Amino acid sequence: MIHLPLLRKGQPYVSLDTAKVPHYRTSQPVAELSLANPGLIRRDLSHESQKSMRDSLASIPVKDLVAMSAKAADLFLNGTLICGDDTQSVDEYVKATSGTTGLPFALVRRNMAKIAGVMGNVGDILAGLMRGLPLEVLDTGLSTAGGSAVSFTARGSSLGVVLPSNSPGVHSLWAPAIALKTPLLLKPGSAEPFTPLRIVQAFIAAGVPKEAFAYLPSSHAGASEILSRCGRGMVFGDTGSTAKWLTDSRIEVHGPGYSKVVLGPDASADFEKHLDTIVASIAENSGRSCVNASGVWVTSHAKEIAHAIAERLARIVPRMEDDPLAQLAPFANTRAAEYFSGAVDSGLSEGGAEDVSATVRAGQRLVVFEGSTYLLPTVVRCDSPQQALANREFLFPFASVVEVKPEQLPEILGPSLAVALITDDEELKTRFLARSHAHRLNLGAIPTPHIGWDQPHEGNLFEHLYSRRAIQFQKAS
């Protein structure tokens, strides 16, 4: 069992207060974490301390930080890096992360590639987030490119991030902060401590000052302390755990996505050609991401579409974590699996919905394989958008199929993080473009989890960390 200490401005610190992280199947400890209590966090995150962390990055040109990020991407993906009192190879990292989260090896590696892709292409990402402004504006605070003056100032001295345990891929959202000269205060998920630590160690090995990083495993009270004291923040979680921060403009809240695939009238009538996109939207990363589609909204053929999706998803079955074909993750917490399955059954019991997957597969939704608990992919057809399961999201491949009238779109969808709109109907596209229901809109057969490097996933990290200010100056005579 490996011990993971805190990092206080990059310096390891072993705490007397610890917590063990168990293996999802054996319940044997994979790692022991030093925990930061709220008092330690208050001391470490004083205004002066956060300012000194930011100062460690201030004098480094952005272009150099971009180059360091690219080097860190390679180290993260391929290197052996410091992990506690020892080092950790790529294979050891994959095995450890799979062991604590339940994600199969193949999915851990795909998440690694996603994170490394962001770190390695952070220059392109910043170009998109900054709308083509020269990166040097972050070095000088002023740009006169194009003949007009533009100035930006930091909204805070740090970015505090309270992370989830469901999937490593979310770490790609905060990784560009270093290139934006913003130090990181990271509270890892209780079951996923390895990925954020590996990213930090990759940055340090690539030359980023270690003083720019705090790695602070903690309780809920500690997480609240981080978000209360950071300059800007991000929090991931369900509606209950994130509700406190919804009215705090400093904090970017990443809760359930309620992402959807929408088939226009033409695509609904020709749905077979779009099944690959729909299935990928639902099932990629074992359905654990907020950008996974939890709804397929169509304008006709709902029964046929639901049955076709259920047949395809029924091919996804539990496999051992080292099986390269594994696509489904077990639940480390059996009670969580029972709760989610019970919530589906409760919604079905209200009427107006059919568990289409139950008619396709043999056996129950909740199954045990090699001592681990799984929820098999589930497709539910809802008679109306008001049915309880029409807009629900769970941490496994689940989707409701809902039929609506074309003229009801997009308003009937409600807020959605990602929407894949598949149609050649230009008028329908225009209606979607004119509405703000979707944070991210994929026009065409692009699965909802597929994210372009130059496009913000949810919010704009540059705009979250920097604000534009009016500036004028007297020209030399």
Kinemage of the C-alpha trace (Angstrom):
@kinemage 1
@onewidth
@group {chain A} dominant
@subgroup {mainchain}
@vectorlist {calphas} color= white
{ca met a 1} P 0.000 0.000 0.000
{ca ile a 2} L 1.373 3.391 -1.002
{ca his a 3} L 1.047 6.526 1.118
{ca leu a 4} L 0.175 9.762 -0.677
{ca pro a 5} L 1.192 12.843 1.332
{ca leu a 6} L -0.241 16.308 0.981
{ca leu a 7} L 1.563 18.758 -1.240
{ca arg a 8} L 1.839 22.186 0.372
{ca lys a 9} L 3.294 24.505 -2.245
{ca gly a 10} L 4.713 21.369 -3.805
{ca gln a 11} L 6.342 20.119 -0.610
{ca pro a 12} L 5.248 16.669 0.664
{ca tyr a 13} L 3.659 16.686 4.099
{ca val a 14} L 2.564 13.586 6.009
{ca ser a 15} L -0.496 14.175 8.153
{ca leu a 16} L -1.520 12.277 11.281
{ca asp a 17} L -5.051 12.219 9.908
{ca thr a 18} L -5.295 9.621 7.119
{ca ala a 19} L -7.832 7.725 5.031
{ca lys a 20} L -7.475 4.467 3.133
{ca val a 21} L -8.658 4.037 -0.460
{ca pro a 22} L -9.940 0.485 -1.046
{ca his a 23} L -9.890 -1.709 -4.128
{ca tyr a 24} L -13.359 -1.852 -5.643
{ca arg a 25} L -13.482 -5.663 -5.654
{ca thr a 26} L -11.314 -6.885 -2.786
{ca ser a 27} L -11.861 -3.925 -0.413
{ca gln a 28} L -8.156 -4.149 0.408
{ca pro a 29} L -6.433 -0.735 0.658
{ca val a 30} L -4.696 0.436 -2.511
{ca ala a 31} L -3.453 3.704 -1.018
{ca glu a 32} L -3.437 5.707 2.182
{ca leu a 33} L -3.990 9.450 1.938
{ca ser a 34} L -2.746 12.141 4.251
{ca leu a 35} L -5.706 14.411 4.947
{ca ala a 36} L -5.667 18.196 5.256
{ca asn a 37} L -7.879 19.431 8.071
{ca pro a 38} L -9.727 22.762 7.697
{ca gly a 39} L -7.277 24.535 10.019
{ca leu a 40} L -4.285 23.534 7.897
{ca ile a 41} L -6.132 24.627 4.757
{ca arg a 42} L -6.927 28.017 6.291
{ca arg a 43} L -3.243 28.528 7.102
{ca asp a 44} L -2.028 27.404 3.696
{ca leu a 45} L -4.548 29.420 1.721
{ca ser a 46} L -4.045 32.816 3.274
{ca his a 47} L -4.069 35.740 0.867
{ca glu a 48} L -0.299 36.102 1.154
{ca ser a 49} L 0.291 32.402 0.571
{ca gln a 50} L -1.854 32.282 -2.556
{ca lys a 51} L -0.156 35.417 -3.875
{ca ser a 52} L 3.261 33.801 -3.449
{ca met a 53} L 2.021 30.738 -5.337
{ca arg a 54} L 0.914 32.967 -8.188
{ca asp a 55} L 4.207 34.863 -8.111
{ca ser a 56} L 6.023 31.586 -8.824
{ca leu a 57} L 4.393 31.559 -12.282
{ca ala a 58} L 4.216 35.292 -13.004
{ca ser a 59} L 7.679 35.767 -14.486
{ca ile a 60} L 7.530 32.717 -16.779
{ca pro a 61} L 6.450 33.656 -20.330
{ca val a 62} L 3.233 31.979 -21.442
{ca lys a 63} L 4.988 30.414 -24.422
{ca asp a 64} L 7.356 28.668 -22.016
{ca leu a 65} L 4.463 27.438 -19.881
{ca val a 66} L 2.806 26.094 -23.042
{ca ala a 67} L 6.026 24.230 -23.880
{ca met a 68} L 6.229 22.874 -20.326
{ca ser a 69} L 2.635 21.706 -20.592
{ca ala a 70} L 3.439 19.801 -23.775
{ca lys a 71} L 6.420 18.157 -22.071
{ca ala a 72} L 4.234 17.354 -19.068
{ca ala a 73} L 1.702 15.710 -21.407
{ca asp a 74} L 4.337 13.259 -22.616
{ca leu a 75} L 5.515 12.564 -19.068
{ca phe a 76} L 1.961 12.021 -17.861
{ca leu a 77} L 1.201 9.623 -20.708
{ca asn a 78} L 4.489 7.735 -20.859
{ca gly a 79} L 6.728 8.525 -17.885
{ca thr a 80} L 7.522 7.070 -14.501
{ca leu a 81} L 6.708 9.805 -11.990
{ca ile a 82} L 6.944 10.468 -8.266
{ca cys a 83} L 4.015 9.035 -6.341
{ca gly a 84} L 4.299 9.409 -2.577
{ca asp a 85} L 7.602 7.996 -1.311
{ca asp a 86} L 8.063 5.938 -4.478
{ca thr a 87} L 7.649 6.238 -8.209
{ca gln a 88} L 4.799 5.038 -10.383
{ca ser a 89} L 5.026 3.720 -13.921
{ca val a 90} L 2.221 4.083 -16.442
{ca asp a 91} L 1.130 0.477 -15.954
{ca glu a 92} L 1.163 0.917 -12.173
{ca tyr a 93} L -0.912 4.071 -12.480
{ca val a 94} L -3.466 2.366 -14.732
{ca lys a 95} L -3.784 -0.593 -12.366
{ca ala a 96} L -4.107 1.635 -9.288
{ca thr a 97} L -6.699 3.945 -10.853
{ca ser a 98} L -8.700 1.016 -12.137
{ca gly a 99} L -8.510 -0.561 -8.706
{ca thr a 100} L -9.996 2.414 -6.872
{ca thr a 101} L -12.553 3.588 -9.469
{ca gly a 102} L -13.557 0.327 -11.127
{ca leu a 103} L -12.831 1.676 -14.610
{ca pro a 104} L -11.384 -1.006 -16.899
{ca phe a 105} L -7.752 -0.557 -17.921
{ca ala a 106} L -8.780 0.367 -21.470
{ca leu a 107} L -10.997 3.211 -20.243
{ca val a 108} L -8.299 4.523 -17.883
{ca arg a 109} L -5.910 4.677 -20.827
{ca arg a 110} L -8.484 6.488 -22.975
{ca asn a 111} L -8.931 9.046 -20.221
{ca met a 112} L -5.152 9.402 -20.015
{ca ala a 113} L -5.037 10.131 -23.737
{ca lys a 114} L -7.785 12.745 -23.355
{ca ile a 115} L -5.918 14.529 -20.552
{ca ala a 116} L -2.587 14.351 -22.386
{ca gly a 117} L -4.284 15.681 -25.529
{ca val a 118} L -5.399 18.783 -23.651
{ca met a 119} L -2.020 19.330 -21.984
{ca gly a 120} L -0.120 18.737 -25.222
{ca asn a 121} L -2.320 21.035 -27.289
{ca val a 122} L -2.863 23.747 -24.711
{ca gly a 123} L -1.617 26.413 -27.134
{ca asp a 124} L -4.480 25.637 -29.523
{ca ile a 125} L -6.903 25.457 -26.602
{ca leu a 126} L -5.891 28.879 -25.318
{ca ala a 127} L -6.197 30.307 -28.822
{ca gly a 128} L -9.819 29.165 -28.808
{ca leu a 129} L -10.591 30.239 -25.253
{ca met a 130} L -8.962 33.641 -25.805
{ca arg a 131} L -10.669 34.185 -29.172
{ca gly a 132} L -7.348 34.501 -30.983
{ca leu a 133} L -5.783 37.120 -28.719
{ca pro a 134} L -1.986 36.928 -28.565
{ca leu a 135} L -0.952 34.788 -25.596
{ca glu a 136} L 1.577 37.427 -24.597
{ca val a 137} L -1.254 39.564 -23.238
{ca leu a 138} L -0.968 37.409 -20.097
{ca asp a 139} L 2.721 38.323 -19.771
{ca thr a 140} L 2.309 42.081 -20.058
{ca gly a 141} L -1.384 42.596 -19.256
{ca leu a 142} L -1.737 44.626 -22.466
{ca ser a 143} L -2.045 43.943 -26.169
{ca thr a 144} L -2.184 46.499 -28.967
{ca ala a 145} L -2.404 43.954 -31.779
{ca gly a 146} L -4.744 45.044 -34.553
{ca gly a 147} L -4.455 48.678 -33.556
{ca ser a 148} L -6.715 48.542 -30.494
{ca ala a 149} L -5.672 48.197 -26.864
{ca val a 150} L -6.870 45.179 -24.885
{ca ser a 151} L -6.054 44.556 -21.236
{ca phe a 152} L -6.848 41.714 -18.852
{ca thr a 153} L -6.418 41.254 -15.130
{ca ala a 154} L -6.617 38.119 -13.000
{ca arg a 155} L -9.880 37.593 -11.117
{ca gly a 156} L -8.038 35.814 -8.298
{ca ser a 157} L -4.691 34.420 -7.228
{ca ser a 158} L -5.552 30.722 -7.598
{ca leu a 159} L -7.921 28.095 -8.925
{ca gly a 160} L -9.354 25.772 -6.272
{ca val a 161} L -10.827 22.548 -7.630
{ca val a 162} L -12.941 20.015 -5.732
{ca leu a 163} L -12.769 16.891 -7.871
{ca pro a 164} L -15.013 13.847 -8.341
{ca ser a 165} L -14.168 10.150 -8.331
{ca asn a 166} L -16.251 8.942 -11.264
{ca ser a 167} L -13.773 9.445 -14.123
{ca pro a 168} L -10.235 10.801 -14.685
{ca gly a 169} L -11.262 12.665 -17.828
{ca val a 170} L -12.622 15.672 -15.918
{ca his a 171} L -9.073 16.675 -15.009
{ca ser a 172} L -8.608 17.941 -18.553
{ca leu a 173} L -10.818 20.906 -17.604
{ca trp a 174} L -8.410 22.433 -15.088
{ca ala a 175} L -5.082 21.371 -16.614
{ca pro a 176} L -4.814 24.511 -18.852
{ca ala a 177} L -4.779 26.734 -15.743
{ca ile a 178} L -1.004 26.419 -15.452
{ca ala a 179} L -0.471 27.861 -18.937
{ca leu a 180} L -2.814 30.659 -17.806
{ca lys a 181} L -0.377 31.439 -14.968
{ca thr a 182} L -2.803 30.290 -12.290
{ca pro a 183} L -1.691 28.047 -9.385
{ca leu a 184} L -3.806 25.045 -8.460
{ca leu a 185} L -5.400 24.036 -5.154
{ca leu a 186} L -6.651 20.486 -5.719
{ca lys a 187} L -8.908 18.410 -3.515
{ca pro a 188} L -8.962 14.942 -5.156
{ca gly a 189} L -11.985 12.663 -5.152
{ca ser a 190} L -11.899 10.171 -2.308
{ca ala a 191} L -11.678 7.219 -4.720
{ca glu a 192} L -9.537 8.853 -7.415
{ca pro a 193} L -6.395 10.355 -5.860
{ca phe a 194} L -3.851 9.192 -8.430
{ca thr a 195} L -4.700 11.184 -11.570
{ca pro a 196} L -4.501 14.745 -10.196
{ca leu a 197} L -1.293 13.862 -8.362
{ca arg a 198} L 0.233 12.369 -11.510
{ca ile a 199} L -0.668 15.501 -13.504
{ca val a 200} L 0.952 17.701 -10.844
{ca gln a 201} L 4.128 15.593 -10.784
{ca ala a 202} L 4.273 15.673 -14.591
{ca phe a 203} L 4.090 19.475 -14.548
{ca ile a 204} L 6.807 19.696 -11.897
{ca ala a 205} L 9.047 17.267 -13.801
{ca ala a 206} L 8.516 19.412 -16.912
{ca gly a 207} L 9.879 22.498 -15.120
{ca val a 208} L 6.798 24.203 -13.667
{ca pro a 209} L 7.642 25.566 -10.185
{ca lys a 210} L 6.422 23.168 -7.521
{ca glu a 211} L 5.267 26.148 -5.453
{ca ala a 212} L 2.323 26.516 -7.879
{ca phe a 213} L 0.618 23.359 -6.577
{ca ala a 214} L -1.332 22.325 -3.509
{ca tyr a 215} L -2.665 18.755 -3.335
{ca leu a 216} L -5.082 18.589 -0.440
{ca pro a 217} L -7.093 15.397 0.145
{ca ser a 218} L -9.682 16.366 2.720
{ca ser a 219} L -13.160 15.960 4.140
{ca his a 220} L -16.258 17.817 2.932
{ca ala a 221} L -15.407 20.546 5.461
{ca gly a 222} L -11.943 20.863 3.941
{ca ala a 223} L -13.386 21.024 0.434
{ca ser a 224} L -15.672 23.841 1.543
{ca glu a 225} L -12.688 25.661 3.035
{ca ile a 226} L -10.796 25.432 -0.261
{ca leu a 227} L -13.725 26.833 -2.248
{ca ser a 228} L -14.362 29.571 0.302
{ca arg a 229} L -10.754 30.793 0.207
{ca cys a 230} L -9.631 30.275 -3.385
{ca gly a 231} L -9.577 33.150 -5.845
{ca arg a 232} L -11.649 31.232 -8.392
{ca gly a 233} L -13.002 27.724 -8.120
{ca met a 234} L -14.537 24.643 -9.711
{ca val a 235} L -16.653 22.028 -7.990
{ca phe a 236} L -17.874 18.706 -9.371
{ca gly a 237} L -20.713 16.693 -7.900
{ca asp a 238} L -24.414 15.987 -7.800
{ca thr a 239} L -27.103 18.614 -7.336
{ca gly a 240} L -27.032 18.233 -3.553
{ca ser a 241} L -23.295 18.682 -3.059
{ca thr a 242} L -22.974 21.597 -5.506
{ca ala a 243} L -26.129 23.561 -4.598
{ca lys a 244} L -24.293 25.669 -2.013
{ca trp a 245} L -22.070 27.191 -4.705
{ca leu a 246} L -24.645 28.000 -7.387
{ca thr a 247} L -24.945 31.629 -6.287
{ca asp a 248} L -21.213 32.185 -5.785
{ca ser a 249} L -19.918 33.821 -8.955
{ca arg a 250} L -16.360 32.777 -8.100
{ca ile a 251} L -17.205 29.095 -8.403
{ca glu a 252} L -17.892 27.226 -11.642
{ca val a 253} L -20.314 24.398 -10.832
{ca his a 254} L -20.111 21.117 -12.756
{ca gly a 255} L -23.141 19.073 -11.826
{ca pro a 256} L -25.284 16.632 -13.824
{ca gly a 257} L -25.165 17.310 -17.560
{ca tyr a 258} L -28.515 15.996 -18.818
{ca ser a 259} L -26.802 15.739 -22.208
{ca lys a 260} L -28.870 14.593 -25.189
{ca val a 261} L -28.874 13.366 -28.749
{ca val a 262} L -31.653 15.003 -30.778
{ca leu a 263} L -32.832 13.520 -34.075
{ca gly a 264} L -34.685 15.903 -36.354
{ca pro a 265} L -37.564 14.634 -38.525
{ca asp a 266} L -35.207 13.491 -41.291
{ca ala a 267} L -32.802 11.722 -38.927
{ca ser a 268} L -35.625 10.128 -36.919
{ca ala a 269} L -36.983 8.544 -40.093
{ca asp a 270} L -33.494 7.332 -41.059
{ca phe a 271} L -32.285 6.479 -37.543
{ca glu a 272} L -30.361 3.289 -38.393
{ca lys a 273} L -27.494 5.247 -39.929
{ca his a 274} L -27.080 7.230 -36.688
{ca leu a 275} L -26.993 4.345 -34.200
{ca asp a 276} L -23.193 4.456 -33.878
{ca thr a 277} L -23.338 8.100 -32.800
{ca ile a 278} L -26.187 7.477 -30.371
{ca val a 279} L -24.582 4.423 -28.753
{ca ala a 280} L -21.208 6.161 -28.419
{ca ser a 281} L -22.904 9.160 -26.813
{ca ile a 282} L -24.548 6.939 -24.218
{ca ala a 283} L -21.872 4.331 -23.526
{ca glu a 284} L -18.422 5.900 -23.908
{ca asn a 285} L -16.453 5.922 -20.638
{ca ser a 286} L -19.059 3.552 -19.183
{ca gly a 287} L -21.606 6.371 -19.127
{ca arg a 288} L -19.819 8.095 -16.253
{ca ser a 289} L -19.321 11.539 -17.770
{ca cys a 290} L -21.651 14.525 -17.641
{ca val a 291} L -21.333 14.738 -21.431
{ca asn a 292} L -22.672 11.215 -21.892
{ca ala a 293} L -26.152 11.353 -23.396
{ca ser a 294} L -28.848 10.417 -20.894
{ca gly a 295} L -31.623 11.248 -23.352
{ca val a 296} L -32.388 10.572 -27.011
{ca trp a 297} L -35.114 12.957 -28.181
{ca val a 298} L -36.785 12.132 -31.490
{ca thr a 299} L -39.698 13.352 -33.572
{ca ser a 300} L -40.947 9.928 -34.739
{ca his a 301} L -40.238 6.160 -34.561
{ca ala a 302} L -39.539 6.250 -30.826
{ca lys a 303} L -40.383 2.564 -30.273
{ca glu a 304} L -38.177 1.364 -33.109
{ca ile a 305} L -35.331 3.673 -32.121
{ca ala a 306} L -35.434 2.636 -28.463
{ca his a 307} L -35.420 -1.052 -29.409
{ca ala a 308} L -32.512 -0.632 -31.821
{ca ile a 309} L -30.429 1.252 -29.215
{ca ala a 310} L -31.233 -1.349 -26.553
{ca glu a 311} L -30.129 -4.164 -28.846
{ca arg a 312} L -26.810 -2.455 -29.511
{ca leu a 313} L -26.181 -1.642 -25.842
{ca ala a 314} L -27.019 -5.198 -24.825
{ca arg a 315} L -23.719 -6.243 -26.402
{ca ile a 316} L -21.886 -4.405 -23.617
{ca val a 317} L -21.383 -6.905 -20.808
{ca pro a 318} L -19.152 -7.094 -17.706
{ca arg a 319} L -15.582 -8.170 -18.368
{ca met a 320} L -12.408 -8.311 -16.287
{ca glu a 321} L -10.666 -4.969 -15.885
{ca asp a 322} L -7.642 -6.025 -17.968
{ca asp a 323} L -9.787 -7.219 -20.907
{ca pro a 324} L -9.119 -4.809 -23.801
{ca leu a 325} L -12.787 -5.132 -24.821
{ca ala a 326} L -14.099 -4.037 -21.410
{ca gln a 327} L -16.455 -1.045 -21.681
{ca leu a 328} L -18.456 -1.289 -18.471
{ca ala a 329} L -17.252 -0.211 -15.031
{ca pro a 330} L -18.471 -1.840 -11.805
{ca phe a 331} L -19.633 0.060 -8.756
{ca ala a 332} L -17.188 0.104 -5.863
{ca asn a 333} L -20.163 0.918 -3.643
{ca thr a 334} L -22.863 -1.729 -4.074
{ca arg a 335} L -25.378 0.506 -2.320
{ca ala a 336} L -24.908 3.164 -4.995
{ca ala a 337} L -25.702 0.616 -7.710
{ca glu a 338} L -28.780 -0.522 -5.802
{ca tyr a 339} L -29.893 3.095 -5.360
{ca phe a 340} L -29.562 3.918 -9.077
{ca ser a 341} L -31.338 0.741 -10.145
{ca gly a 342} L -34.066 1.430 -7.592
{ca ala a 343} L -34.476 4.962 -8.924
{ca val a 344} L -35.033 3.581 -12.428
{ca asp a 345} L -37.604 1.097 -11.132
{ca ser a 346} L -39.340 3.834 -9.148
{ca gly a 347} L -39.662 5.972 -12.276
{ca leu a 348} L -41.025 3.021 -14.238
{ca ser a 349} L -43.594 2.321 -11.532
{ca glu a 350} L -45.167 5.751 -12.088
{ca gly a 351} L -46.334 4.618 -15.508
{ca gly a 352} L -45.783 6.146 -18.921
{ca ala a 353} L -42.421 4.457 -19.414
{ca glu a 354} L -41.127 1.100 -20.613
{ca asp a 355} L -37.793 -0.572 -19.821
{ca val a 356} L -36.966 -1.577 -23.379
{ca ser a 357} L -33.661 -3.169 -22.370
{ca ala a 358} L -35.532 -5.618 -20.116
{ca thr a 359} L -37.222 -7.039 -23.202
{ca val a 360} L -33.920 -7.398 -25.065
{ca arg a 361} L -31.522 -8.880 -22.536
{ca ala a 362} L -31.921 -11.938 -20.361
{ca gly a 363} L -31.684 -11.326 -16.629
{ca gln a 364} L -31.720 -8.356 -14.285
{ca arg a 365} L -30.252 -4.869 -14.629
{ca leu a 366} L -28.118 -5.243 -11.499
{ca val a 367} L -25.704 -8.171 -11.793
{ca val a 368} L -22.649 -9.530 -9.985
{ca phe a 369} L -19.631 -10.597 -12.043
{ca glu a 370} L -16.431 -11.917 -10.479
{ca gly a 371} L -17.483 -10.508 -7.111
{ca ser a 372} L -18.234 -6.995 -8.414
{ca thr a 373} L -21.574 -5.240 -8.894
{ca tyr a 374} L -22.549 -3.875 -12.301
{ca leu a 375} L -25.541 -2.067 -13.778
{ca leu a 376} L -26.161 -3.212 -17.338
{ca pro a 377} L -26.918 -0.572 -19.974
{ca thr a 378} L -30.560 0.458 -19.841
{ca val a 379} L -32.827 2.146 -22.380
{ca val a 380} L -36.221 3.435 -21.255
{ca arg a 381} L -38.881 4.765 -23.612
{ca cys a 382} L -40.950 7.567 -22.096
{ca asp a 383} L -44.402 8.479 -23.344
{ca ser a 384} L -43.894 12.180 -22.625
{ca pro a 385} L -41.238 14.695 -21.584
{ca gln a 386} L -42.961 14.971 -18.203
{ca gln a 387} L -42.343 11.317 -17.298
{ca ala a 388} L -40.007 11.021 -14.287
{ca leu a 389} L -37.219 9.288 -16.255
{ca ala a 390} L -37.298 11.593 -19.276
{ca asn a 391} L -34.637 13.857 -17.774
{ca arg a 392} L -32.609 11.726 -15.366
{ca glu a 393} L -28.916 10.939 -15.289
{ca phe a 394} L -27.103 8.014 -13.666
{ca leu a 395} L -23.477 6.810 -13.435
{ca phe a 396} L -23.922 3.972 -15.932
{ca pro a 397} L -25.045 3.747 -19.569
{ca phe a 398} L -28.669 4.888 -19.253
{ca ala a 399} L -30.828 6.784 -21.702
{ca ser a 400} L -34.471 7.655 -22.082
{ca val a 401} L -35.986 7.868 -25.547
{ca val a 402} L -38.600 10.626 -25.772
{ca glu a 403} L -40.748 11.512 -28.768
{ca val a 404} L -41.766 15.157 -29.222
{ca lys a 405} L -43.139 17.337 -31.973
{ca pro a 406} L -40.536 19.136 -34.105
{ca glu a 407} L -41.988 22.531 -33.227
{ca gln a 408} L -41.393 21.835 -29.520
{ca leu a 409} L -37.633 21.797 -30.052
{ca pro a 410} L -35.408 23.007 -28.527
{ca glu a 411} L -37.390 24.562 -25.663
{ca ile a 412} L -38.834 21.244 -24.505
{ca leu a 413} L -35.358 19.837 -23.790
{ca gly a 414} L -34.612 21.982 -20.774
{ca pro a 415} L -31.015 22.849 -19.825
{ca ser a 416} L -28.447 20.443 -21.285
{ca leu a 417} L -24.672 20.433 -21.036
{ca ala a 418} L -24.075 18.856 -24.445
{ca val a 419} L -26.513 18.311 -27.299
{ca ala a 420} L -25.794 16.470 -30.536
{ca leu a 421} L -28.329 17.719 -33.063
{ca ile a 422} L -28.562 15.414 -36.086
{ca thr a 423} L -30.601 16.926 -38.907
{ca asp a 424} L -30.310 18.552 -42.302
{ca asp a 425} L -33.191 20.872 -41.421
{ca glu a 426} L -31.582 24.312 -41.519
{ca glu a 427} L -34.544 25.992 -39.831
{ca leu a 428} L -34.278 23.578 -36.876
{ca lys a 429} L -30.529 24.210 -36.636
{ca thr a 430} L -31.196 27.944 -36.579
{ca arg a 431} L -33.653 27.540 -33.695
{ca phe a 432} L -31.068 25.612 -31.690
{ca leu a 433} L -28.378 28.186 -32.416
{ca ala a 434} L -30.689 30.956 -31.251
{ca arg a 435} L -31.326 29.339 -27.850
{ca ser a 436} L -29.063 28.921 -24.844
{ca his a 437} L -30.409 25.550 -23.685
{ca ala a 438} L -27.183 23.732 -24.600
{ca his a 439} L -23.793 24.747 -23.232
{ca arg a 440} L -22.214 22.733 -26.042
{ca leu a 441} L -23.879 22.093 -29.386
{ca asn a 442} L -22.615 19.438 -31.798
{ca leu a 443} L -24.212 19.949 -35.219
{ca gly a 444} L -24.213 16.626 -37.026
{ca ala a 445} L -23.316 13.048 -36.143
{ca ile a 446} L -20.775 13.982 -33.447
{ca pro a 447} L -21.175 12.016 -30.182
{ca thr a 448} L -21.843 14.206 -27.170
{ca pro a 449} L -18.591 13.209 -25.366
{ca his a 450} L -16.428 14.346 -28.298
{ca ile a 451} L -14.937 17.729 -27.464
{ca gly a 452} L -12.776 19.924 -29.683
{ca trp a 453} L -9.562 21.251 -28.138
{ca asp a 454} L -10.332 24.807 -29.194
{ca gln a 455} L -13.859 24.848 -27.743
{ca pro a 456} L -14.833 25.239 -24.077
{ca his a 457} L -16.517 22.185 -22.550
{ca glu a 458} L -18.573 23.999 -19.932
{ca gly a 459} L -17.774 27.641 -19.405
{ca asn a 460} L -14.587 29.311 -20.589
{ca leu a 461} L -11.578 28.822 -18.321
{ca phe a 462} L -9.854 31.980 -19.576
{ca glu a 463} L -12.927 34.102 -18.894
{ca his a 464} L -13.356 32.370 -15.532
{ca leu a 465} L -9.804 33.307 -14.496
{ca tyr a 466} L -9.411 36.704 -16.191
{ca ser a 467} L -11.565 39.763 -16.701
{ca arg a 468} L -11.175 42.396 -19.395
{ca arg a 469} L -10.791 45.975 -18.234
{ca ala a 470} L -11.129 49.240 -20.071
{ca ile a 471} L -7.790 50.862 -20.764
{ca gln a 472} L -6.604 54.007 -22.454
{ca phe a 473} L -3.237 55.661 -22.521
{ca gln a 474} L -1.682 58.788 -23.853
{ca lys a 475} L 0.217 58.268 -27.050
{ca ala a 476} L 3.703 59.676 -27.292
{ca ser a 477} L 3.823 63.037 -29.052
